[in-house]
Amino acid sequence: MRYIIKFEIYINFSVYYSCKIQTIKMQILKHQKTHAEYFHILRQTISEFQSIGNILSNIKYGGIFNMKATGIVRRIDDLGRVVIPKEIRRTMRIREGDPLEIYTSNDGEVIFKKYSAINEMSENASQVAEIMVKLAGCPIVIFDRDHVVAVAGVSKKEFNERRISPSLEDIIEGRKNFFKTESESGTVAPVEGIDKAAIACVPIISSGDVTGAVAFLDDGISVTASELQISLIQAAAQFLGKQIE
C-alpha cells in the first residue's frame, strides 16, 4: 500500500510538470515568452522534478530516514563484516542475533534498519487484538521486541510506538510467561512511561526465535488473570508466532 501511495505521488508530480511545460510551450507560440525564458524555466522545472524524485526514492515505510552523523568510522574486514559500536547497539537495543534489514540509496548510502516481523504484520496483529479484547474482557497490547505494535481496549494514541519496559524485556529475553494470580505478588508494567500493570504476559515465539510479546492489562476489574484469559493469551501468542513462520 505504501509503495502504491508513493507511485501515485510520483505520477501526480509527473502530470503537474508535464502540464507546466506544455503551458510554457503555448506561451511561446503566442509570443508571451521568449525561447531563452523557455529554456531557463525548463531547466528549473527539470531540476525541481529531479529533486522530488530523489526525495521519493528515499521514502521507506511511509517516512524519510532521519539520519544523524555519529562521527564513528568502521572498516570492513576481509570477510565483509563491519562492527556496530557497542554504544549504538545499546542505545538502539540491537542484540546478538537480531535481524537487520539493509537499504541502499542513490547517494551511495548503506542503511541498516532493525527488522521486526511483528511490525510487518501489524494489521493482522491489530485484528487479533480487537478479537481478543472482546473475548478476554480486558485491554490487550501486542509488542515486537522493542515497541508497541498494536493495542485494543486502550488509547492507541497514548500507547502507539512506545518502547517496552525493562521488566517486559526480561520476560521476553528469558522466554518466561507472567500470570498475575493470587499467589503471584510481582507486578509488571509492560509499557515504558505508562503506569499500567499487566495481568498476563506471554512471549511470541516463531521458529525458535522470540519476536515479541502479548500482554493483557489490568482494567481495574480484572486484577488477576483468569483461566480463560491465560488460555486466550497463550493462544494469541501462538497464533501470531505461526503467522510469522
Secondary structure, 3 states (H helix, E strand, C coil): CHHHHHHHHHHHHHHHHHHHHHHHHHHHHCCCCCHHHHHHHHHHHHHHHHHHHHHHHCEECCEECCCCCCCCCCCCCCCCCCCCCHHHHHHCCCCCCCCEEEEECCCCCEEEEECCHHHHCHHHHHHHHHHHHHHHCCCEEEECCCEEEEEECCCHHHHCCCEECHHHHHHHHHCCCEECCCCCCCCCCCECCCCCCEEEEEEEEECCEEEEEEEEECCCCCCCCCHHHHHHHHHHHHHHHHHHC
